[in-house]
Amino acid sequence: MEERFCPECGHVKEEWTLPFCHACYKQFRLEINQVKELLKKQPTLSVMDIARETGLSVRRLKQMLEFGSFQRPDY
């Protein structure tokens, strides 16, 4: 059986259906909620603006989009 490791922290993932271990997934969900709240207030922000406002990296924001955490509106 192949062990699966969390790409964020390197710990063994307890549940293989999640992209991260439970601790990192919890943090990821908190960051998603932070972005969603910001976008409710300012829906036209660019990815760079969101990164500046939240302190999250552009890489992390793209990761959220890839996981389908939220969708970027087409303007």
FENWO-V748762 format. One record per residue. PHI is phi as a letter, one per 40 degrees, with the letter a starting at -180 (999 if undefined). OMEGA is omega in whole degrees, -180 to 180 (none if undefined). Layout:
phi:PHI omega:OMEGA
phi:PHI omega:OMEGA
This chain:
phi:999 omega:-179
phi:c omega:176
phi:c omega:178
phi:b omega:-177
phi:b omega:178
phi:c omega:179
phi:c omega:-179
phi:c omega:-173
phi:b omega:179
phi:g omega:178
phi:c omega:176
phi:c omega:179
phi:c omega:180
phi:c omega:-177
phi:b omega:-174
phi:c omega:-179
phi:c omega:178
phi:c omega:179
phi:c omega:-177
phi:b omega:170
phi:c omega:-176
phi:c omega:-179
phi:c omega:-180
phi:c omega:178
phi:c omega:177
phi:c omega:178
phi:c omega:179
phi:d omega:179
phi:c omega:177
phi:c omega:179
phi:c omega:177
phi:c omega:180
phi:c omega:177
phi:c omega:180
phi:c omega:180
phi:c omega:178
phi:c omega:178
phi:c omega:-178
phi:c omega:174
phi:c omega:-178
phi:c omega:-176
phi:b omega:-172
phi:c omega:-177
phi:b omega:-180
phi:c omega:175
phi:c omega:178
phi:c omega:179
phi:c omega:178
phi:c omega:179
phi:c omega:179
phi:d omega:179
phi:c omega:-176
phi:c omega:-174
phi:c omega:-175
phi:g omega:178
phi:c omega:179
phi:c omega:176
phi:c omega:177
phi:d omega:-180
phi:c omega:179
phi:c omega:177
phi:c omega:177
phi:c omega:178
phi:c omega:178
phi:c omega:180
phi:c omega:180
phi:c omega:179
phi:g omega:-177
phi:c omega:174
phi:a omega:-179
phi:b omega:177
phi:c omega:180
phi:c omega:175
phi:c omega:179
phi:b omega:none
